[in-house]
Amino acid sequence: MPKMKSNRGAAKRFARTAGGGFKCAQAFRSHILTKKSTKRKRHLRSMNQVDEADVGAVRKLLPYS
């Protein structure tokens, strides 16, 4: 049986954490930045933990991570 393939789009967006979860970048930081305050943009820089309800879906997309 052939190997399973990782979803390449998901592989670029999610990374595994040491505790078994996943981390990802926050949304709303790609465009229309002029109306957003500097504080808001600064806080959007940090990484987010994927919610426990979504970890199963991400794990299916990334079987080898």
C-alpha positions in Angstrom: 0.0 0.0 0.0 1.4 3.4 -0.9 2.3 6.0 1.7 -0.3 8.6 2.6 0.3 12.1 1.4 0.3 15.2 3.6 -1.9 18.1 2.5 0.8 20.5 1.4 -1.3 23.6 2.0 -1.9 22.5 5.6 1.8 21.6 6.0 2.7 25.2 5.3 0.2 26.6 7.8 0.4 24.3 10.8 3.3 23.0 12.9 3.3 20.3 15.6 4.0 21.3 19.2 5.9 19.3 21.8 2.6 18.6 23.7 1.0 17.0 20.6 -1.1 19.9 19.5 -0.7 22.2 16.6 0.2 25.9 16.3 -0.7 28.3 13.5 -0.4 31.9 12.6 -3.3 34.2 13.4 -5.7 35.5 10.7 -6.5 39.1 9.7 -2.9 40.1 9.1 -2.6 39.9 5.3 -4.2 43.1 4.0 -6.3 46.2 4.9 -3.7 47.0 7.6 -4.0 50.8 7.5 -7.2 50.9 9.6 -5.9 48.4 12.2 -4.0 49.8 15.1 -0.4 49.1 15.7 -1.2 47.3 19.0 -3.7 45.1 17.2 -1.2 44.2 14.4 1.5 43.5 17.0 -0.7 41.1 18.9 -1.6 39.3 15.6 2.0 38.5 15.0 2.1 35.8 17.7 1.3 32.2 17.1 -2.1 30.6 18.0 -2.8 27.1 19.4 -5.3 25.2 17.2 -8.5 24.6 19.2 -8.9 21.1 20.7 -12.1 20.6 18.5 -10.0 21.1 15.3 -6.9 19.1 16.2 -8.5 15.9 14.8 -9.1 17.5 11.4 -5.6 18.9 11.2 -4.1 15.5 12.2 -5.9 13.9 9.3 -4.4 16.5 6.9 -0.9 15.9 8.3 -0.6 12.2 9.0 3.2 12.1 9.5 3.7 15.2 11.6 
